[in-house]
Amino acid sequence: MSTMTQHVRTIRSLALVAFAVAALPAEAGEGFVNPLQSLTLYDFLLAILNSVVFIMFPVIVLMLVYTGFLFVSAQGKPEKLSTARKVFIWTLIGGLVILGSKALALAIQATVEAL
């Protein structure tokens, strides 16, 4: 049996145990307990989006610092400057995608609430 198959079986077993434990009532007669603390799908997706933005914002800042380091260390060499420009452009694209997704979500929310 391959290592990948063993890992998949282990993950399945852990997931099964986690769902079984989550399905147990917290107190007698209480039923299922929502571990996500989200009442709606929108709240759940907003929590995921906020978490992604919270985690990725420092990564974007660090990538911009790294890009600056690449520009400084290039010392005018065309191939290194080309690499630094590519990293800078992809960092900006990634930052715009992450922050743009948050802006898009807020725009959709405002539109739906206005209806």
C-alpha positions as a printed Julia matrix, in Angstrom:
115×3 Matrix{Float64}:
   0.0    0.0     0.0
   1.39   3.38   -0.97
   2.1    6.17    1.47
  -0.5    8.38   -0.21
  -3.2    5.74    0.31
  -2.26   5.45    3.98
  -2.48   9.22    4.4
  -5.88   9.33    2.73
  -7.18   6.56    4.99
  -5.82   8.32    8.07
  -7.47  11.6     7.06
 -10.77   9.84    6.4
 -10.63   8.16    9.8
  -9.86  11.42   11.56
 -12.65  13.2     9.69
 -15.11  10.46   10.63
 -14.15  10.73   14.29
 -14.36  14.54   14.16
 -17.84  14.45   12.65
 -18.96  11.84   15.17
 -17.72  13.97   18.07
 -19.26  17.12   16.59
 -22.59  15.35   16.26
 -22.71  14.58   19.97
 -24.94  16.98   21.85
 -23.14  19.41   24.13
 -25.74  18.94   26.81
 -28.67  16.61   27.11
 -31.45  17.6    24.73
 -29.48  20.33   22.98
 -28.93  18.55   19.62
 -26.24  19.53   17.16
 -23.84  22.33   18.01
 -22.65  24.57   15.19
 -18.84  24.7    15.53
 -18.52  27.5    12.96
 -20.67  30.04   14.82
 -22.11  31.12   11.46
 -25.83  31.32   11.03
 -25.89  31.75    7.26
 -23.79  30.77    4.28
 -23.01  34.45    3.73
 -21.56  34.78    7.25
 -19.5   31.64    6.71
 -18.09  32.83    3.38
 -17.41  36.3     4.81
 -15.48  34.74    7.69
 -13.37  32.74    5.23
 -12.73  35.83    3.09
 -11.78  37.92    6.12
  -9.39  35.18    7.25
  -7.74  35.01    3.82
  -7.32  38.79    3.69
  -6.0   38.84    7.27
  -3.4   36.17    6.45
  -2.44  37.38    2.98
  -2.03  41.1     3.71
   1.26  40.63    5.62
   2.42  38.22    2.91
   1.79  40.89    0.28
   3.76  43.44    2.31
   6.65  40.99    2.75
   6.64  40.24   -0.98
   6.85  43.98   -1.73
   9.84  44.25    0.61
  11.41  41.23   -1.1
  10.8   42.82   -4.49
  12.57  45.96   -3.32
  15.48  43.81   -2.21
  15.57  42.18   -5.66
  15.67  45.59   -7.35
  18.48  46.8    -5.11
  20.51  43.59   -5.45
  20.1   43.58   -9.26
  22.68  46.4    -9.5
  21.65  47.23  -13.05
  21.99  43.69  -14.45
  19.24  43.28  -17.07
  18.35  39.66  -16.27
  18.05  40.35  -12.54
  16.03  43.51  -13.2
  13.71  41.47  -15.42
  13.2   38.95  -12.62
  12.56  41.74  -10.1
   9.99  43.34  -12.43
   8.18  40.01  -12.87
   8.06  39.42   -9.11
   6.8   42.98   -8.59
   4.06  42.63  -11.23
   2.87  39.26   -9.88
   2.92  40.61   -6.32
   0.73  43.53   -7.4
  -1.63  41.2    -9.28
  -1.9   38.91   -6.25
  -2.54  41.86   -3.94
  -5.2   43.24   -6.26
  -6.92  39.86   -6.46
  -6.96  39.43   -2.67
  -8.06  42.96   -1.85
 -10.33  43.12   -4.9
 -12.19  40.03   -3.76
 -12.97  41.77   -0.47
 -14.13  44.91   -2.31
 -16.28  42.81   -4.65
 -17.87  40.99   -1.72
 -18.7   44.3    -0.04
 -20.14  45.69   -3.29
 -22.35  42.62   -3.74
 -23.48  42.84   -0.12
 -24.44  46.52   -0.51
 -26.32  45.75   -3.71
 -28.27  42.89   -2.17
 -29.13  44.92    0.95
 -30.34  47.79   -1.24
 -32.86  45.53   -2.98
